[in-house]
């Protein structure tokens, strides 16, 4: 940890949306940003996850937690008001949110329901757009917007199903947002992370196959964890990434580049 006030994100206000618990990628990113001397705000979904959010605030003095349901326009509007009141300016926004109904991840993709498709695309993709609508106006000195994606956007993984389609839409949204917001010196990028053993990931029936394949076939054989993703998020939120936008950057031990 740096001497206080000299870290890569010193003086910056960073918002991490979708911090579920200490095993989540969102938590790892928020923790790394706090260690880089950013002032961090996190969002959590409901009372069930509030206890974990409160634990983060205790562990990272100066941070704050807000409840936010990205499916509610009123909740998103309230988040914007709170950030404006408590922070004034936002320098970085991390979108670590994705969801599809469990039933859509069990069978074949061809059996995806209309309602399941709507939910997956709304929560996993549109929520980035809706969040950017609220937070971008607070990025008065430019900024960085990041989201989390997965290789299933480009390749078919068993049981990933509609989440793969949602991630493909998310990556396309990154490019369109980057085009819109570049004049405001706001950068928009996606981090394509390898499979991490999070509570959310374990809800995907084929997750362990995805995880084991990465460990078997990646050039780098180190165990892949959320802590491997967080440093890139810090860099992309920093001034060192001032000319990087509209990119999907892989952090997966090199698995995405392998054939056999």
ROFI-541481 format. One record per residue: x, y, z of N, C-alpha, C in turn; residue in three letters. Coordinates in Angstrom, 1 decimal, decimal comma. Atoms other than C-alpha are relative to their C-alpha. Example, Ala and Ser with C-alpha at 12.3 -4.5 7.8 and 13.67 -1.06 7.14 Angstrom:
REM residues 2
    n_X    n_Y    n_Z   ca_X   ca_Y   ca_Z    c_X    c_Y    c_Z marlum
    0,9   -1,2    0,0   12,3   -4,5    7,8    0,9    1,2    0,0    ALA
   -0,9   -1,1    0,0   13,7   -1,1    7,1   -0,8    1,1    0,8    SER
This chain:
REM residues 260
    n_X    n_Y    n_Z   ca_X   ca_Y   ca_Z    c_X    c_Y    c_Z marlum
    0,8   -1,2    0,0    0,0    0,0    0,0    0,9    1,2    0,0    UNK
   -0,8   -1,3    0,1    1,3    3,5   -0,9   -0,1    0,8    1,3    UNK
    0,1   -1,0   -1,0    2,0    6,2    1,5   -1,2    0,8   -0,3    UNK
    1,4   -0,6    0,2   -1,4    7,9    2,1    0,1    1,3   -0,9    UNK
    0,1   -1,2    0,9   -2,2   10,4   -0,7    1,0    0,0   -1,2    UNK
   -1,0    0,1    1,2    0,5    9,2   -3,2   -0,4   -1,1   -0,9    UNK
    0,3    1,2    0,8   -1,3    6,2   -4,7   -0,4    0,5   -1,4    UNK
    0,4   -0,2    1,4   -2,3    5,9   -8,4   -1,3    0,8   -0,2    UNK
    1,3   -0,7    0,1   -5,8    7,2   -7,7   -0,2    1,0    1,1    UNK
    0,1   -1,0   -1,0   -5,0    9,8   -5,1   -0,8    1,2   -0,5    UNK
    0,8   -1,2    0,4   -7,6   12,6   -5,2   -1,2   -0,3   -0,9    UNK
    1,1    0,4    0,9  -10,0   10,6   -7,3   -1,2   -0,6    0,8    UNK
    1,2    0,6   -0,5  -13,6    9,6   -6,5   -0,5   -1,1   -0,9    UNK
    0,3    1,2    0,8  -14,5    6,1   -7,7   -1,3   -0,6    0,5    UNK
    1,3    0,7   -0,4  -17,9    4,4   -7,7    0,0   -1,4   -0,6    UNK
    0,0    1,4    0,4  -18,1    0,6   -7,9   -1,4   -0,5    0,3    UNK
    1,4    0,5   -0,1  -21,6   -0,7   -8,6   -0,1   -1,5   -0,1    UNK
    0,2    1,5    0,1  -22,6   -4,3   -7,8    0,9   -0,7    0,9    UNK
   -0,9    0,7   -0,9  -20,4   -5,2   -4,8   -0,9   -0,9    0,8    UNK
    0,9    1,0   -0,6  -22,0   -8,4   -3,6    0,6   -0,5    1,4    UNK
   -0,7    0,4   -1,3  -19,5   -9,8   -1,0    1,5    0,0   -0,3    UNK
   -1,5   -0,1    0,0  -15,8  -10,1   -0,3    0,6   -0,9   -1,1    UNK
   -0,5    0,8    1,1  -15,4  -12,8   -3,0   -0,2    0,5   -1,4    UNK
    0,4   -0,5    1,3  -16,8  -10,8   -5,8    1,1    0,9   -0,6    UNK
   -1,0   -0,8    0,7  -14,8   -9,0   -8,5   -0,2    1,5    0,4    UNK
    0,2   -1,4   -0,3  -16,5   -5,7   -7,6    0,6    0,3    1,4    UNK
   -0,7   -0,3   -1,3  -15,2   -6,0   -4,0    1,5    0,1   -0,2    UNK
   -1,4    0,0    0,2  -11,7   -6,8   -5,2    0,4    1,4   -0,6    UNK
   -0,3   -1,3    0,7  -11,8   -3,7   -7,5   -0,1    1,2    1,0    UNK
    0,2   -1,1   -1,0  -13,2   -1,4   -4,8    1,1    0,0    1,0    UNK
   -1,1    0,0   -1,0  -10,6   -2,6   -2,3    1,3    0,5   -0,6    UNK
   -1,3   -0,4    0,7   -7,7   -2,1   -4,8    0,0    1,5   -0,3    UNK
    0,1   -1,5    0,2   -9,0    1,4   -5,6    0,2    0,7    1,3    UNK
   -0,2   -0,7   -1,3   -9,1    2,3   -1,9    1,5   -0,1    0,4    UNK
   -1,4    0,1   -0,3   -5,6    1,0   -1,5    0,9    0,9   -0,9    UNK
   -0,7   -0,9    0,8   -4,6    3,2   -4,4   -0,3    1,5    0,3    UNK
    0,3   -1,3   -0,6   -5,9    6,2   -2,3   -1,2    0,7   -0,7    UNK
    1,3   -0,6    0,5   -9,2    6,8   -4,1   -1,0    0,0    1,1    UNK
    1,1    0,1   -0,8  -12,2    7,7   -2,2   -1,1   -0,8   -0,7    UNK
    0,8    1,0    0,7  -14,6    4,9   -3,0   -1,5    0,0    0,6    UNK
    1,4    0,2   -0,3  -18,4    4,6   -3,1   -0,4   -1,4   -0,6    UNK
    0,4    1,2    0,6  -19,9    1,2   -3,6   -1,6   -0,1    0,1    UNK
    1,4    0,2   -0,1  -23,5    0,1   -4,3   -0,3   -1,5    0,2    UNK
    0,5    1,4   -0,2  -25,4   -3,0   -3,2   -1,4    0,0   -0,3    UNK
    1,4    0,2    0,5  -28,7   -4,4   -4,2   -1,1    0,1    1,1    UNK
    1,1    0,1   -0,9  -30,7   -5,1   -1,1    0,5   -0,2    1,4    UNK
   -0,4    0,2   -1,4  -30,8   -5,7    2,7    0,9   -1,2    0,2    UNK
   -0,8    1,2   -0,2  -29,3   -9,1    2,2    1,5    0,2   -0,2    UNK
   -1,4   -0,3    0,2  -26,1   -7,6    0,8    0,5    1,2    0,7    UNK
   -0,4   -1,2   -0,7  -26,1   -4,6    3,0    1,1   -0,3    1,1    UNK
   -0,9    0,4   -1,1  -24,2   -6,4    5,8    1,4   -0,1   -0,6    UNK
   -1,3    0,1    0,7  -21,3   -7,1    3,3    0,5    1,4   -0,4    UNK
   -0,4   -1,4    0,4  -21,4   -3,5    2,1    0,5    0,8    1,2    UNK
   -0,4   -0,7   -1,2  -21,2   -2,2    5,7    1,4   -0,5    0,4    UNK
   -1,3    0,5   -0,3  -18,2   -4,5    6,2    1,1    0,6   -0,8    UNK
   -1,0   -0,7    0,8  -16,4   -2,9    3,3    0,2    1,4    0,5    UNK
   -0,2   -1,4   -0,5  -17,0    0,6    4,6    0,8    0,0    1,3    UNK
   -0,8    0,0   -1,2  -15,5   -0,4    7,9    1,5   -0,3   -0,3    UNK
   -1,3    0,3    0,4  -12,5   -1,9    6,2    0,7    1,0   -0,8    UNK
   -0,5   -1,1    0,9  -12,0    1,1    3,9   -0,5    1,3    0,5    UNK
    0,5   -1,3   -0,5  -12,3    4,3    6,0   -0,1    1,1   -1,0    UNK
    0,2   -1,1    1,0  -13,7    7,2    4,1   -0,9   -0,5   -1,1    UNK
    0,8    0,4    1,0  -15,7    5,0    1,8   -1,5    0,1    0,4    UNK
    1,4   -0,1   -0,3  -19,5    5,0    1,6   -0,8   -1,0   -0,9    UNK
    0,8    1,0    0,7  -22,2    2,5    0,5   -1,4    0,5   -0,2    UNK
    1,4   -0,4    0,3  -25,5    3,2   -1,2   -0,8   -1,2   -0,6    UNK
    0,9    1,1    0,6  -28,4    0,8   -2,0   -0,4    0,5   -1,4    UNK
    0,4   -0,4    1,3  -29,2    0,8   -5,7   -0,5   -1,2   -0,7    UNK
    0,6    1,0    0,9  -31,5   -1,4   -7,8    0,0    0,6   -1,4    UNK
   -0,1   -0,6    1,3  -30,5   -0,8  -11,4   -1,2   -0,3   -0,9    UNK
    1,2    0,1    0,8  -33,9   -2,0  -12,6   -1,1    1,1    0,4    UNK
    0,9   -1,0   -0,5  -35,5    1,0  -10,8    0,6    1,4   -0,5    UNK
   -0,4   -1,4    0,4  -35,3    4,5  -12,5    0,2    0,9    1,3    UNK
   -0,1   -0,8   -1,2  -36,0    6,0   -9,1    1,2   -0,2    0,8    UNK
   -1,2    0,4   -0,8  -33,2    4,1   -7,4    1,2    0,6   -0,6    UNK
   -1,2   -0,6    0,7  -30,7    5,2  -10,1    0,0    1,5    0,2    UNK
    0,1   -1,4   -0,2  -31,9    8,8   -9,8    0,5    0,4    1,4    UNK
   -0,4   -0,3   -1,4  -31,4    8,7   -6,0    1,5   -0,2    0,1    UNK
   -1,5    0,2    0,0  -27,9    7,3   -6,5    0,7    1,3   -0,5    UNK
   -0,7   -1,2    0,5  -27,0   10,3   -8,7   -0,1    1,2    1,0    UNK
    0,2   -1,0   -1,0  -28,4   12,7   -6,1    1,0   -0,2    1,2    UNK
   -0,9    0,3   -1,1  -26,4   11,0   -3,3    1,5    0,3   -0,4    UNK
   -1,4   -0,2    0,4  -23,2   11,0   -5,3    0,3    1,5   -0,2    UNK
   -0,2   -1,5    0,2  -23,6   14,7   -6,2    0,1    0,7    1,3    UNK
   -0,1   -0,6   -1,3  -24,2   15,6   -2,6    1,2   -0,3    0,8    UNK
   -1,1    0,5   -0,9  -21,5   13,5   -1,0    1,4    0,1   -0,7    UNK
   -1,3    0,0    0,7  -18,8   13,6   -3,7    0,2    1,2   -0,9    UNK
   -0,1   -1,1    0,9  -19,6   16,4   -6,1    0,4   -0,4   -1,4    UNK
   -0,5    0,5    1,2  -17,4   15,0   -8,8    0,3   -1,5    0,1    UNK
   -0,3    1,4    0,1  -17,0   11,4   -9,9    1,1   -0,1   -1,1    UNK
   -1,1    0,2    1,0  -13,8   10,3  -11,7    0,0   -1,4   -0,7    UNK
    0,0    1,3    0,6  -14,4    6,6  -12,3   -1,3   -0,7    0,5    UNK
    1,2    0,8   -0,3  -17,5    4,3  -12,5    0,3   -1,4   -0,4    UNK
   -0,2    1,4    0,4  -17,1    0,5  -12,4   -1,4   -0,7    0,1    UNK
    1,3    0,7    0,1  -20,2   -1,5  -13,5    0,3   -1,5    0,1    UNK
   -0,3    1,4   -0,2  -19,9   -5,0  -12,0   -1,3   -0,7    0,3    UNK
    1,4    0,5   -0,2  -23,5   -6,2  -12,5   -0,3   -0,9   -1,2    UNK
    0,5    0,9    1,0  -24,9   -9,2  -14,4   -0,9   -1,0    0,6    UNK
    0,9    1,0   -0,6  -27,8  -11,5  -14,0   -0,9   -0,6   -1,2    UNK
    1,0    0,6    0,9  -30,0  -14,0  -15,9   -0,7   -1,0    0,9    UNK
    0,8    0,9   -0,8  -32,8  -16,1  -14,4    0,7   -1,4   -0,1    UNK
   -0,7    1,3    0,0  -31,4  -19,5  -13,3   -0,5   -1,0   -1,0    UNK
    0,5    0,9    1,0  -33,7  -21,4  -15,6    0,5    0,2   -1,4    UNK
   -0,5   -0,2    1,3  -32,2  -19,8  -18,6    1,4   -0,5   -0,2    UNK
   -1,3    0,5    0,1  -28,8  -21,3  -17,8    0,1   -1,5    0,2    UNK
    0,0    1,4   -0,2  -29,8  -24,9  -17,5   -0,1   -0,9   -1,2    UNK
    0,3    0,8    1,2  -31,0  -26,1  -20,9    0,8    0,5   -1,2    UNK
   -0,6   -0,5    1,3  -30,3  -25,1  -24,5   -0,3    1,5   -0,2    UNK
    0,2   -1,5    0,3  -30,0  -21,5  -25,7   -1,2    0,1   -0,8    UNK
    1,2   -0,1    0,9  -32,7  -22,2  -28,3   -1,3    0,1    0,8    UNK
    1,3    0,0   -0,9  -35,2  -22,6  -25,4   -0,1    1,3    0,9    UNK
    0,1   -1,2   -0,8  -34,5  -19,1  -24,0   -1,4    0,6   -0,1    UNK
    1,3   -0,6    0,0  -37,7  -17,5  -23,0    0,1    1,5   -0,2    UNK
    0,0   -1,4    0,3  -38,7  -14,0  -24,0    0,2    0,8    1,3    UNK
   -0,1   -0,8   -1,2  -39,0  -12,8  -20,4    1,4   -0,2    0,6    UNK
   -1,4    0,2   -0,4  -35,6  -14,4  -19,5    1,0    0,9   -0,8    UNK
   -0,9   -0,9    0,8  -34,0  -12,6  -22,4   -0,1    1,4    0,4    UNK
    0,2   -1,4   -0,4  -35,5   -9,3  -21,4    0,8    0,3    1,3    UNK
   -0,6   -0,2   -1,3  -34,3   -9,7  -17,8    1,6    0,1   -0,2    UNK
   -1,5    0,1    0,1  -30,7  -10,7  -18,8    0,5    1,2   -0,7    UNK
   -0,5   -1,2    0,7  -30,3   -7,9  -21,3   -0,2    1,3    0,8    UNK
    0,2   -1,2   -0,8  -31,8   -5,3  -19,0    1,0    0,2    1,1    UNK
   -0,9   -0,1   -1,2  -29,8   -6,1  -15,9    1,4    0,0   -0,4    UNK
   -1,4    0,2    0,3  -26,6   -7,1  -17,5    0,6    1,0   -1,0    UNK
   -0,5   -0,9    1,1  -26,4   -4,6  -20,4   -0,6    1,4    0,2    UNK
    0,6   -1,4    0,0  -28,9   -1,7  -20,2    0,4    0,7    1,3    UNK
   -0,4   -0,6   -1,2  -27,9   -1,1  -16,6    1,3    0,9   -0,1    UNK
   -1,2   -0,8    0,2  -24,5    0,2  -17,8   -0,4    1,3   -0,7    UNK
    0,4   -1,2    0,7  -26,2    2,7  -20,1   -0,8    0,9    1,0    UNK
    0,8   -0,8   -1,0  -28,7    3,8  -17,4    0,9    0,6    1,1    UNK
   -0,9   -0,5   -1,0  -25,8    4,2  -14,9    0,8    1,1   -0,6    UNK
   -0,8   -1,0    0,7  -23,7    6,2  -17,4   -0,9    1,3   -0,2    UNK
    0,9   -1,1    0,2  -26,7    8,5  -18,0    0,0    0,9    1,3    UNK
    0,0   -0,8   -1,3  -26,6    9,5  -14,3    1,4    0,4    0,4    UNK
   -1,3   -0,3   -0,6  -22,9    9,4  -13,5    0,8    0,9   -1,0    UNK
   -0,8   -0,8    0,9  -21,4   10,9  -16,7   -0,1    1,5    0,2    UNK
    0,0   -1,4   -0,3  -22,7   14,4  -15,9    0,8    0,5    1,2    UNK
   -0,8   -0,3   -1,2  -20,8   14,2  -12,6    1,5   -0,1   -0,3    UNK
   -1,4    0,1    0,4  -17,5   13,5  -14,5    0,4    1,3   -0,6    UNK
   -0,3   -1,3    0,5  -16,8   17,2  -14,8    1,4    0,3   -0,4    UNK
   -1,4   -0,1    0,3  -13,1   16,7  -15,2    0,4   -1,2   -0,9    UNK
   -0,3    1,2    0,7  -13,3   13,7  -17,6   -0,2   -1,2    1,0    UNK
    0,1    1,1   -0,8  -13,3   10,2  -16,3    0,1   -1,3   -0,7    UNK
   -0,1    1,3    0,5  -13,4    6,5  -16,8   -1,2   -0,9    0,4    UNK
    1,1    1,0   -0,2  -16,3    4,0  -17,1    0,5   -1,3   -0,4    UNK
   -0,5    1,4    0,2  -15,5    0,3  -16,8   -1,2   -0,9    0,3    UNK
    0,9    1,1   -0,3  -17,6   -2,8  -17,0    0,7   -1,3   -0,1    UNK
   -0,6    1,3    0,0  -17,0   -6,5  -16,6   -0,7   -0,9   -1,0    UNK
    0,6    0,9    1,0  -17,5   -9,0  -19,4    0,7   -1,3    0,0    UNK
   -0,5    1,3    0,0  -16,6  -12,5  -20,3    0,1   -0,5   -1,5    UNK
   -0,3    0,5    1,4  -15,3  -14,5  -23,4   -1,3   -0,6   -0,6    UNK
    1,2    0,5    0,5  -18,8  -16,0  -23,7   -0,8    0,9   -0,9    UNK
    0,6   -0,9    0,9  -19,7  -12,9  -25,6    0,4   -0,3   -1,5    UNK
   -0,6    0,3    1,3  -17,6  -14,2  -28,5   -0,1   -1,4   -0,4    UNK
    0,0    1,4    0,2  -17,7  -17,9  -28,1   -1,2   -0,7    0,8    UNK
    1,1    0,7   -0,7  -20,4  -20,4  -27,2    0,5   -0,9    1,1    UNK
   -0,4    0,8   -1,2  -19,9  -21,9  -23,7   -1,3   -0,8    0,4    UNK
    1,1    0,7   -0,5  -22,2  -24,7  -22,5   -0,6    0,6    1,2    UNK
    0,8   -0,5   -1,1  -25,0  -23,4  -20,2    0,2    1,5    0,2    UNK
   -0,1   -1,4   -0,2  -23,8  -19,8  -20,5   -1,1    0,8   -0,7    UNK
    1,2   -0,4    0,6  -26,6  -19,2  -22,9   -0,2    1,5   -0,2    UNK
    0,4   -1,3    0,2  -28,4  -15,9  -22,8    1,0    1,0    0,6    UNK
   -1,0   -0,9   -0,6  -25,6  -14,4  -20,6    1,1    0,3   -1,1    UNK
   -0,9   -0,3    1,0  -23,3  -14,7  -23,6   -0,5    1,1   -1,0    UNK
    0,6   -1,0    0,8  -25,7  -12,7  -25,7    0,0    1,4    0,7    UNK
    0,0   -1,2   -0,8  -26,0  -10,1  -22,9    1,4    0,6    0,0    UNK
   -1,4   -0,5    0,0  -22,2   -9,8  -22,7    0,4    0,6   -1,4    UNK
   -0,3   -0,5    1,4  -22,0   -9,3  -26,5   -0,6    1,4   -0,1    UNK
    0,7   -1,3    0,0  -24,5   -6,5  -26,2    0,7    1,0    0,9    UNK
   -0,7   -0,8   -0,9  -22,6   -5,1  -23,3    1,3    0,6   -0,6    UNK
   -1,3   -0,5    0,6  -19,3   -4,9  -25,2   -0,3    0,9   -1,2    UNK
    0,4   -1,0    1,1  -21,1   -3,2  -28,2   -0,4    1,3    0,6    UNK
    0,4   -1,3   -0,7  -22,6   -0,7  -25,7    1,2    0,8    0,4    UNK
   -1,2   -0,7   -0,4  -19,1    0,1  -24,5    0,5    0,8   -1,2    UNK
   -0,5   -0,7    1,1  -18,1    1,1  -28,0   -0,8    1,3   -0,3    UNK
    0,9   -1,1    0,2  -21,2    3,3  -28,5    0,1    1,1    1,0    UNK
   -0,2   -1,0   -1,1  -20,8    4,9  -25,1    1,3    0,8   -0,2    UNK
   -1,3   -0,6    0,3  -17,1    5,6  -25,9   -0,1    1,1   -1,0    UNK
    0,1   -0,9    1,1  -18,1    7,3  -29,1   -0,8    1,3    0,5    UNK
    0,8   -1,1   -0,4  -20,7    9,5  -27,4    0,7    0,9    1,1    UNK
   -0,6   -0,7   -1,1  -18,7   10,4  -24,3    1,4    0,5   -0,2    UNK
   -1,4   -0,3    0,2  -15,3   10,9  -25,8    0,3    1,5    0,1    UNK
   -0,2   -1,5    0,0  -15,8   14,7  -26,3    0,0    0,6    1,4    UNK
    0,0   -0,5   -1,4  -16,3   15,0  -22,5    1,3   -0,6    0,7    UNK
   -1,2    0,7   -0,6  -12,9   13,1  -22,0   -0,4   -1,1    1,0    UNK
    0,4    1,1   -0,8  -14,8   10,2  -20,6    0,3   -1,3   -0,8    UNK
   -0,4    1,3    0,7  -13,3    6,8  -21,5   -0,9   -1,1    0,5    UNK
    0,9    1,1   -0,3  -15,4    3,7  -21,6    0,7   -1,3   -0,5    UNK
   -0,7    1,2    0,3  -13,8    0,2  -21,5   -0,6   -1,2    0,7    UNK
    0,5    1,2   -0,6  -14,6   -3,4  -20,7    1,2   -0,9    0,4    UNK
   -1,0    1,0   -0,4  -12,5   -5,9  -18,8   -0,6   -1,4   -0,2    UNK
    0,5    1,4    0,2  -13,0   -9,5  -20,0    0,8   -0,9    0,9    UNK
   -0,7    0,8   -1,1  -12,1  -11,5  -16,9   -0,3   -1,5   -0,2    UNK
    0,2    1,4    0,0  -11,6  -15,2  -16,7   -1,0   -0,4    1,1    UNK
    1,0    0,5   -1,0  -14,0  -17,3  -14,6    0,6    0,1    1,4    UNK
   -0,4   -0,2   -1,4  -13,7  -16,4  -10,9   -1,0   -0,7    0,9    UNK
    0,9    0,7   -0,9  -15,2  -18,5   -8,1   -0,7    1,0    0,9    UNK
    0,8   -0,9   -0,8  -17,8  -16,0   -6,9   -1,3   -0,7    0,2    UNK
    1,3    0,6   -0,3  -21,2  -16,7   -5,5   -0,9    0,1   -1,2    UNK
    0,8   -0,1    1,2  -22,8  -15,4   -8,7    0,4   -1,0   -1,0    UNK
   -0,5    0,9    1,0  -20,6  -17,6  -10,9   -0,5   -1,4    0,3    UNK
    0,4    1,3   -0,3  -21,5  -20,7   -9,0   -1,4   -0,3   -0,4    UNK
    1,4    0,2    0,4  -25,1  -20,2  -10,1   -0,1   -0,4   -1,5    UNK
    0,0    0,4    1,4  -24,0  -21,0  -13,7    0,3   -1,5    0,0    UNK
   -0,3    1,4   -0,1  -24,3  -24,8  -14,1    1,3   -0,5   -0,6    UNK
   -1,3    0,5    0,6  -21,3  -25,1  -16,4    1,2    0,8    0,5    UNK
   -1,1   -0,8   -0,4  -19,1  -22,8  -14,4    1,3   -0,8    0,3    UNK
   -1,3    0,8   -0,4  -16,6  -25,4  -13,0    0,7   -0,5   -1,2    UNK
   -0,7    0,4    1,2  -16,0  -26,7  -16,5    0,7    1,2   -0,6    UNK
   -0,7   -1,2    0,5  -15,2  -23,1  -17,6    1,2    0,3    0,8    UNK
   -1,2   -0,3   -0,9  -12,9  -22,6  -14,6    1,1   -1,0   -0,3    UNK
   -1,1    1,1    0,2  -11,1  -26,0  -15,1    0,6    0,1   -1,4    UNK
   -0,6   -0,2    1,3  -10,6  -25,4  -18,8    1,0    1,1   -0,1    UNK
   -0,9   -1,1   -0,1   -9,0  -22,1  -18,1    1,3   -0,4    0,6    UNK
   -1,2    0,4   -0,8   -6,6  -23,6  -15,6    0,8   -1,0   -0,8    UNK
   -0,7    1,0    0,8   -5,7  -26,5  -18,0    0,6    0,6   -1,2    UNK
   -0,5   -0,4    1,3   -5,2  -24,6  -21,2    0,6    1,4   -0,1    UNK
   -0,6   -1,3    0,1   -4,0  -21,1  -20,3    1,5   -0,1    0,0    UNK
   -1,4    0,0    0,0   -0,4  -20,2  -20,9    0,6    0,2    1,4    UNK
   -0,3   -0,3   -1,4   -0,2  -18,9  -17,3   -0,8   -1,0    0,9    UNK
    0,7    1,1   -0,7   -1,0  -21,7  -14,9   -0,4    0,4    1,5    UNK
    0,4   -0,4   -1,4   -1,6  -19,6  -11,7   -1,5    0,0    0,2    UNK
    1,4    0,0   -0,3   -4,9  -19,9  -10,0   -0,6    1,4   -0,3    UNK
    0,6   -1,3    0,4   -7,2  -17,2  -11,4   -1,0    0,4    1,1    UNK
    0,9   -0,6   -1,0   -8,9  -15,0   -8,8   -0,3    1,4   -0,3    UNK
    0,4   -1,3    0,2  -10,6  -11,7   -8,5    1,1    1,0    0,2    UNK
   -1,1   -0,9   -0,3   -7,4  -10,1   -7,2    0,9    0,2   -1,3    UNK
   -0,7   -0,2    1,2   -5,9  -10,6  -10,7   -0,6    1,0   -0,9    UNK
    0,7   -0,9    0,9   -8,5   -8,4  -12,3    0,1    1,4    0,6    UNK
    0,1   -1,3   -0,6   -8,5   -5,5   -9,8    1,1    1,0   -0,4    UNK
   -1,0   -1,0    0,4   -5,1   -3,9  -10,7   -0,2    0,6   -1,4    UNK
    0,3   -0,6    1,4   -6,2   -3,4  -14,4   -1,1    1,0    0,2    UNK
    1,0   -1,0   -0,2   -9,3   -1,6  -13,2    0,6    1,3    0,6    UNK
   -0,7   -1,2   -0,6   -7,1    0,7  -11,1    0,7    0,8   -1,1    UNK
   -0,7   -0,7    1,1   -4,9    1,4  -14,1   -1,0    0,7   -1,0    UNK
    1,0   -0,6    0,9   -7,9    2,1  -16,4   -0,7    1,2    0,6    UNK
    0,6   -1,2   -0,6   -9,3    4,5  -13,9    1,0    1,1    0,2    UNK
   -1,1   -0,9   -0,3   -5,9    6,3  -13,6    0,2    0,9   -1,2    UNK
   -0,4   -0,9    1,1   -4,5    9,2  -15,7    0,9   -0,7   -1,0    UNK
   -0,9    0,7    0,9   -2,1    6,7  -17,2   -0,7   -0,7   -1,2    UNK
    0,9    0,6    1,1   -5,0    5,3  -19,3   -0,8    1,0   -0,7    UNK
    0,7   -1,1    0,5   -6,0    8,7  -20,6   -0,4   -0,1   -1,5    UNK
    0,3    0,2    1,4   -5,9    7,6  -24,2   -0,6   -1,4   -0,4    UNK
    0,6    1,3    0,3   -7,5    4,2  -23,9   -1,5    0,0    0,2    UNK
    1,5    0,0   -0,1  -11,2    3,9  -24,7   -0,5   -0,9   -1,1    UNK
    0,8    0,9    0,9  -13,7    1,6  -26,5    0,7   -1,4   -0,2    UNK
   -0,8    1,2    0,1  -11,5   -1,4  -25,7   -0,7   -1,1    0,9    UNK
    0,3    1,1   -0,9  -12,3   -4,9  -24,3    1,4   -0,7    0,2    UNK
   -1,3    0,5   -0,3   -9,2   -6,0  -22,5   -0,1   -1,2    0,8    UNK
    0,1    1,3   -0,6   -8,6   -9,6  -21,5    0,9   -0,1    1,2    UNK
   -0,8    0,4   -1,2   -7,4  -10,6  -18,0   -0,5   -1,5    0,3    UNK
    0,5    1,3   -0,2   -7,7  -14,4  -18,1    1,2   -1,0   -0,1    UNK
   -1,2    0,9    0,1   -4,1  -15,9  -17,9    0,3   -0,4   -1,5    UNK
   -0,3    0,3    1,4   -4,1  -15,8  -21,7   -0,9   -1,0   -0,7    UNK
    0,9    1,1    0,5   -6,9  -18,4  -22,2   -0,7    0,4   -1,3    UNK
    0,8   -0,4    1,2   -8,8  -16,3  -24,8    0,8   -0,2   -1,3    UNK
   -0,8    0,1    1,2   -5,9  -16,6  -27,3    0,3   -1,4   -0,4    UNK
   -0,4    1,4    0,3   -5,5  -20,4  -27,2   -1,0   -0,7   -0,9    UNK
    0,8    0,8    0,8   -6,8  -22,8  -29,8   -0,2   -1,4    0,7    UNK
    0,1    1,3   -0,7   -6,0  -26,2  -28,4    1,1   -0,1    1,1    UNK
